C-alpha cells in the first residue's frame, strides 16, 4: 500500500510504502501523461532506482535530489504508518 507524500505543480505525485519485510521503504513517483503515466520506483534507504519510464535524466536527477532531501521524513512516516497497521 502506498501513502501520498506530495504532489508538485506539474502533477507529479510522490508516495511511499509502509516498511517492508526487509526493512526498506518504496517511494513511487508518477506523472500523468496523455496515454498513461511516467513512473519510477526508489528503494530507501539504499536509493536504488528501478522501473523508470518516461522521465529524462535531468528530471530523474531532480526527483532523486528531492527524495534524498526528504528521505528522513519519508522513512519516519513509513515507520509510523507501519506501527498503526501492525
N, CA, C and O of each residue as an XYZ file, in Angstrom:
344
protein
N       0.841     -1.171      0.000
C       0.000      0.000      0.000
C       0.891      1.242      0.000
O       1.926      1.279      0.666
N       0.479      2.245     -0.748
C       1.221      3.498     -0.813
C       0.414      4.634     -0.197
O      -0.816      4.641     -0.239
N       1.133      5.584      0.371
C       0.533      6.745      1.025
C       1.057      8.002      0.352
O       2.257      8.127      0.104
N       0.157      8.931      0.056
C       0.550     10.175     -0.605
C       1.515     10.962      0.256
O       1.345     11.079      1.470
N       2.538     11.504     -0.402
C       3.500     12.358      0.286
C       3.410     13.791     -0.226
O       3.269     14.723      0.565
N       3.490     13.974     -1.544
C       3.440     15.325     -2.110
C       2.990     15.249     -3.569
O       3.199     14.244     -4.249
N       2.368     16.335     -4.032
C       2.066     16.499     -5.452
C       2.627     17.850     -5.889
O       2.344     18.879     -5.276
N       3.427     17.833     -6.960
C       4.021     19.056     -7.485
C       3.060     19.744     -8.448
O       2.059     19.159     -8.860
N       3.367     20.979     -8.801
C       2.516     21.762     -9.701
C       2.318     21.089    -11.061
O       1.280     21.276    -11.694
N       3.291     20.318    -11.509
C       3.174     19.637    -12.804
C       2.451     18.294    -12.686
O       2.496     17.478    -13.608
N       1.795     18.070    -11.571
C       1.002     16.867    -11.270
C       1.837     15.624    -10.987
O       1.290     14.524    -10.905
N       3.136     15.776    -10.837
C       3.966     14.650    -10.411
C       3.647     14.352     -8.956
O       3.671     15.247     -8.110
N       3.348     13.097     -8.670
C       3.000     12.687     -7.316
C       4.067     11.761     -6.753
O       4.605     10.900     -7.449
N       4.355     11.963     -5.476
C       5.301     11.123     -4.757
C       4.540     10.444     -3.629
O       3.816     11.091     -2.872
N       4.712      9.136     -3.531
C       4.055      8.363     -2.472
C       5.077      7.392     -1.886
O       6.101      7.105     -2.506
N       4.791      6.894     -0.694
C       5.706      5.967     -0.026
C       4.924      4.773      0.503
O       3.723      4.859      0.757
N       5.626      3.668      0.660
C       5.011      2.445      1.186
C       5.211      2.383      2.698
O       5.919      3.200      3.286
N       4.581      1.412      3.294
C       4.906      1.089      4.673
C       6.283      0.417      4.680
O       6.839      0.146      3.616
N       6.821      0.154      5.831
C       8.111     -0.540      5.921
C       7.890     -1.991      5.492
O       7.023     -2.681      6.029
N       8.671     -2.441      4.532
C       8.536     -3.797      4.004
C       9.277     -4.795      4.882
O      10.009     -4.404      5.791
N       9.089     -6.074      4.612
C       9.667     -7.141      5.439
C      11.186     -7.037      5.556
O      11.756     -7.406      6.583
N      11.843     -6.539      4.512
C      13.306     -6.424      4.553
C      13.781     -5.103      5.165
O      14.978     -4.820      5.177
N      12.847     -4.299      5.672
C      13.188     -3.035      6.310
C      13.254     -1.854      5.366
O      13.517     -0.731      5.796
N      13.020     -2.089      4.089
C      13.078     -0.998      3.114
C      11.720     -0.314      2.973
O      10.696     -0.821      3.430
N      11.743      0.834      2.338
C      10.535      1.597      2.027
C      10.596      1.951      0.548
O      11.621      2.435      0.067
N       9.518      1.714     -0.168
C       9.454      2.051     -1.585
C       8.885      3.456     -1.745
O       7.915      3.824     -1.082
N       9.496      4.233     -2.629
C       8.986      5.548     -2.992
C       8.559      5.460     -4.455
O       9.350      5.092     -5.324
N       7.297      5.802     -4.713
C       6.744      5.772     -6.059
C       6.585      7.202     -6.560
O       6.076      8.068     -5.849
N       7.025      7.437     -7.789
C       6.885      8.750     -8.415
C       6.113      8.545     -9.709
O       6.509      7.738    -10.551
N       5.010      9.275     -9.870
C       4.197      9.156    -11.076
C       3.790     10.537    -11.569
O       3.539     11.455    -10.788
N       3.733     10.653    -12.896
C       3.260     11.890    -13.519
C       2.331     11.498    -14.666
O       2.734     10.741    -15.549
N       1.097     11.999    -14.669
C       0.184     11.644    -15.757
C       0.653     12.239    -17.090
O       1.115     13.378    -17.156
N       0.523     11.445    -18.132
C       0.787     11.870    -19.500
C      -0.407     11.444    -20.342
O      -1.322     10.793    -19.838
N      -0.404     11.800    -21.595
C      -1.577     11.594    -22.442
C      -2.130     10.167    -22.415
O      -3.344      9.984    -22.326
N      -1.282      9.180    -22.488
C      -1.766      7.797    -22.553
C      -1.339      6.959    -21.351
O      -1.130      5.754    -21.488
N      -1.208      7.569    -20.190
C      -0.825      6.797    -19.010
C      -0.036      7.624    -18.027
O      -0.429      8.735    -17.671
N       1.096      7.067    -17.585
C       1.909      7.711    -16.566
C       3.390      7.531    -16.863
O       3.812      6.497    -17.380
N       4.168      8.550    -16.528
C       5.601      8.370    -16.364
C       5.768      7.894    -14.929
O       5.036      8.336    -14.044
N       6.708      7.013    -14.690
C       6.821      6.462    -13.341
C       8.243      6.021    -13.026
O       9.061      5.788    -13.916
N       8.504      5.917    -11.740
C       9.785      5.412    -11.252
C       9.605      4.961     -9.811
O       8.767      5.498     -9.087
N      10.385      3.987     -9.400
C      10.383      3.497     -8.023
C      11.785      3.629     -7.438
O      12.782      3.383     -8.116
N      11.841      4.019     -6.173
C      13.109      4.131     -5.465
C      12.995      3.371     -4.151
O      12.006      3.508     -3.430
N      13.994      2.585     -3.848
C      14.028      1.845     -2.590
C      14.881      2.614     -1.587
O      16.027      2.964     -1.870
N      14.314      2.869     -0.418
C      15.050      3.510      0.674
C      15.378      2.467      1.725
O      14.566      1.563      1.925
N      16.476      2.525      2.390
C      17.448      3.613      2.425
C      18.568      3.499      1.400
O      19.509      4.291      1.451
N      18.508      2.548      0.471
C      19.611      2.344     -0.475
C      19.608      3.334     -1.642
O      20.628      3.488     -2.315
N      18.488      4.003     -1.892
C      18.343      4.955     -3.004
C      18.596      4.293     -4.355
O      19.194      4.898     -5.245
N      18.148      3.069     -4.505
C      18.263      2.358     -5.774
C      16.982      2.599     -6.571
O      15.884      2.282     -6.114
N      17.140      3.169     -7.780
C      16.009      3.450     -8.655
C      15.800      2.291     -9.619
O      16.756      1.650    -10.055
N      14.521      2.027     -9.951
C      14.204      0.982    -10.920
C      12.867      1.308    -11.592
O      12.159      2.226    -11.177
N      12.544      0.566    -12.606
C      11.278      0.702    -13.329
C      11.021      2.154    -13.748
O       9.922      2.678    -13.564
N      12.045      2.789    -14.310
C      11.955      4.194    -14.713
C      11.369      4.259    -16.122
O      11.925      3.696    -17.066
N      10.244      4.952    -16.248
C       9.561      5.074    -17.528
C       9.182      6.535    -17.753
O       8.401      7.104    -16.990
N       9.739      7.140    -18.802
C       9.284      8.451    -19.240
C       9.964      9.662    -18.637
O       9.756     10.772    -19.127
N      10.763      9.501    -17.604
C      11.471     10.630    -17.008
C      12.837     10.776    -17.671
O      13.543      9.789    -17.877
N      13.206     12.024    -18.005
C      14.535     12.269    -18.567
C      15.576     12.143    -17.458
O      15.234     12.102    -16.277
N      16.836     12.083    -17.843
C      17.911     12.015    -16.847
C      17.903     13.242    -15.944
O      18.114     13.124    -14.737
N      17.659     14.423    -16.522
C      17.599     15.648    -15.719
C      16.428     15.614    -14.743
O      16.579     15.985    -13.578
N      15.262     15.171    -15.211
C      14.097     15.070    -14.326
C      14.360     14.083    -13.204
O      14.037     14.346    -12.045
N      14.948     12.947    -13.552
C      15.231     11.940    -12.535
C      16.249     12.456    -11.523
O      16.150     12.143    -10.336
N      17.216     13.235    -11.971
C      18.199     13.819    -11.046
C      17.515     14.760    -10.058
O      17.847     14.764     -8.873
N      16.561     15.556    -10.540
C      15.816     16.452     -9.654
C      14.964     15.661     -8.663
O      14.896     15.999     -7.481
N      14.321     14.617     -9.152
C      13.499     13.779     -8.281
C      14.374     13.083     -7.244
O      14.013     13.006     -6.070
N      15.529     12.575     -7.683
C      16.458     11.912     -6.767
C      16.918     12.872     -5.673
O      17.004     12.489     -4.506
N      17.211     14.106     -6.042
C      17.610     15.119     -5.067
C      16.479     15.359     -4.063
O      16.726     15.459     -2.861
N      15.245     15.452     -4.553
C      14.095     15.638     -3.669
C      13.964     14.460     -2.703
O      13.770     14.659     -1.504
N      14.069     13.244     -3.217
C      13.931     12.053     -2.364
C      15.055     12.004     -1.332
O      14.805     11.691     -0.168
N      16.284     12.304     -1.736
C      17.394     12.342     -0.769
C      17.123     13.353      0.341
O      17.338     13.055      1.516
N      16.654     14.536     -0.021
C      16.392     15.582      0.973
C      15.223     15.250      1.895
O      15.174     15.718      3.033
N      14.289     14.449      1.410
C      13.095     14.127      2.180
C      13.107     12.729      2.784
O      12.164     12.351      3.478
N      14.152     11.963      2.532
C      14.221     10.574      2.997
C      14.035     10.427      4.511
O      13.314      9.522      4.930
N      14.645     11.266      5.350
C      14.437     11.076      6.791
C      12.958     11.165      7.189
O      12.480     10.366      7.994
N      12.243     12.134      6.625
C      10.826     12.276      6.951
C      10.003     11.145      6.344
O       9.105     10.615      6.998
N      10.299     10.772      5.105
C       9.573      9.667      4.469
C       9.754      8.384      5.273
O       8.787      7.660      5.505
N      10.972      8.098      5.695
C      11.229      6.882      6.489
C      10.488      6.935      7.825
O       9.933      5.932      8.273
N      10.484      8.096      8.449
C       9.767      8.232      9.722
C       8.266      8.019      9.537
O       7.637      7.317     10.329
N       7.694      8.618      8.500
C       6.266      8.436      8.234
C       5.938      6.973      7.925
O       4.907      6.458      8.356
N       6.815      6.314      7.181
C       6.598      4.896      6.860
C       6.632      4.041      8.122
O       5.835      3.115      8.272
N       7.563      4.356      9.035
C       7.615      3.606     10.300
C       6.343      3.832     11.117
O       5.814      2.898     11.719
N       5.855      5.068     11.137
C       4.641      5.387     11.894
C       3.429      4.647     11.332
O       2.656      4.053     12.085
N       3.266      4.683     10.028
C       2.118      4.004      9.425
C       2.225      2.491      9.579
O       1.207      1.809      9.692
N       3.443      1.962      9.584
C       3.634      0.528      9.788
C       3.233      0.124     11.210
O       2.695     -0.965     11.414
N       3.490      0.984     12.186
C       3.072      0.705     13.571
C       1.554      0.684     13.685
O       0.991     -0.147     14.398
N       0.888      1.608     12.977
C      -0.566      1.704     13.033
C      -1.258      0.476     12.493
O      -2.326      0.099     12.976
N      -0.659     -0.158     11.490
C      -1.297     -1.301     10.853
C      -0.649     -2.627     11.198
O      -0.924     -3.637     10.551
N       0.207     -2.639     12.206
C       0.863     -3.878     12.599
C      -0.065     -4.763     13.406
O       0.328     -5.853     13.822
